[in-house]
Amino acid sequence: MDHNEFEKIVIEGIKAIPEKFLEKLDNVDIVIEDNPTKEQLKELKVRNNNHLLGLYEGVPKTERWNYAQVLPDKITIFNVPIERIAKSREEIKEIVKETVWHEIAHHFGMSEEQVKKSEIRKINNK
């Protein structure tokens, strides 16, 4: 899949987030990269690149005091690992949507454990 096509899918994933959350995003850039860097993998202690689909880097809203004149937080969506594990274009869309939601949850201060519990509840309520 070319970059422009993947970018459109990411934009769709962002638009799928409820407006009440999108309007509360503060100082966040969402970008697309092919793969995580070696430094990112090392810092997160990730050995298999296939498992890192997205990454939030920044200061969660719950930890912001005297927060001014700083670079934007960054949410990165990694297209190569997503395309590697997806079996179809529709599955890519679903994975991107879930990954965007997951990383935005970190921006709002949810830990990895809290995000995973939320995702399990979401699956169980379908």
N, C-alpha and C positions, 0 to 999 in steps of 0.2 A: 504494500500500500504506500502511495507516495505521501510526502509530508503534508501537502495541502488537504488531501482527503482525510488524513488522520486528524489534522487540526479542526476540520469541520465536525468530526465526531467528538472531539474534546469540547468544542463550543456547545454542541448539543447536550453533552454531559453537564456542563455548567448551567445551561438553561433549565435542566431537569431539577435543579436544586430549588426548593421552595423560596419564593421571593423574600419571605420574612428573614431568611438566613443570608441571602445574597446582599440585601441592603445593609446588613450589619458587618459585612466583610470590610476590614479596615487596613489599608496599606498592604495589599497582597497582590503579587503578580502570579499568574498561572502560565507556566511555560512548558514546552515539549522538548525533550531531549531523547536521543536514540537510546542511550544506556546510562546508568549511574556511573559516576567516576570511580576510580579505584579508591580515592580518598573517602567518598561517601560510603562505599561498601565496607571499607575498613572501620570507619567510625561507627557504623551501625552493626558491625560484626556479622555481616551477611556474606556467606561463602558462595551461595549460588545466585548469580545475577537474575535467574528466572523468577525469583521470589520478590524482588523489589519492583513494584509496578508504579509507585508514586512516592513522593517524599515532600514533607512539610519542613521548611527551614525558616525559623523565625522566633518571635516572641509571642506566645499565645496570649490572647486577649485577657485571660485571667491573671497573667503575670506582668501586665503593663502598668508601671508607675513611672511618672515623669517621662513618658514615652513621646519624644518629639525629635524632629530632624534626624530620622534614621532611615536607612534604606528599607525598601519594602520587604515584607516577608515573601517567601518564594514557595510556591507549590509547583513541583515538577512532575509531569506525567511522562513515563518512559515507554516509548512506543515499541521498541524491539521486544522486551520481555512480554508485553501485552499481546503483541502479534504472535509471539512464539507459543503462548499457551492457549490462545483462542483457536477455535476450530472453524469459525465463520465470521463474516462481517458483523452479523447480529450479535455474536458473542463478544466481539471487540467492543461494540457499542455498550453492551451491558457491563463489561469489565471496566471500561473507561468511566462510565457513570458511577459505578460503585467506588472506584479509586478516587475520583474527584470528591465525592461525598466524604470518604474516609479522611482525606487530607484536609478538607475544610473543617471537619470535626476537630482535628488537632489544632487548627487555628483558633477554635473556640475554647481550647483548653482541655479537651478530652485526652486521656492517656490512651496508649495502645490497647490496654485491657478494657477500658470503658468503651472504646470504639468497637472492639470485637464483640462485647456483650450486646451493644446496641444493634450490631449487624445480625447477631443470632436472633434477637427479639424480632427484628424486621422480617427475617426469613420465616420464623415460626408463626408470624401473624398473617402471612400471605395465604 
